[in-house]
Amino acid sequence: MNIGEVSKQADVNSKMIRRYESLGIIPKATRSEAGYRQYTENDVHVLKFVKHAREMGFSMKDIKQLVSLWKNKNRPSAQVKSIATKHILELEKKRDEIAAMLLTLNQLVKSCKGDNRPECPILDGIGCH
């Protein structure tokens, strides 16, 4: 199937498919005699895997490793767990950073009268950091 067909089936746009190829996340597509990329059903499955991993926030580097491990039926699951565990720690750190930002911003918004005066604790709070 061509890139448009695989794009629809995997729900991944053509530009991203070409990017994943250039990064080595998915193998280079075979080419027709006319030079068009050609894909298989297996390529669709790999692209769906990559899309889902992206939706979970994995980095491209981690996705490349995960795809390689996913294809290797003799892989040790410890490697997969290690990548996922590292990602959990990164997500928890981001969550904590977002929680701190929300707390600060909520405090600044509560302290702002939101009237016609120029004094604004929100701008003052942002400016002092």
Stockholm file with secondary structure:
# STOCKHOLM 1.0

chainA/1-129         MNIGEVSKQADVNSKMIRRYESLGIIPKATRSEAGYRQYTENDVHVLKFVKHAREMGFSMKDIKQLVSLWKNKNRPSAQVKSIATKHILELEKKRDEIAAMLLTLNQLVKSCKGDNRPECPILDGIGCH
#=GR chainA/1-129 SS CCHHHHHHHHTCCHHHHHHHHHTTSSCCCEECTTSCEECCHHHHHHHHHHHHHHHTTCCHHHHHHHHHHHHCTTCCHHHHHHHHHHHHHHHHHHHHHHHHHHHHHHHHHHHCCCSSSSCCHHHHHHHTC
#=GC SS_cons         CCHHHHHHHHTCCHHHHHHHHHTTSSCCCEECTTSCEECCHHHHHHHHHHHHHHHTTCCHHHHHHHHHHHHCTTCCHHHHHHHHHHHHHHHHHHHHHHHHHHHHHHHHHHHCCCSSSSCCHHHHHHHTC
//
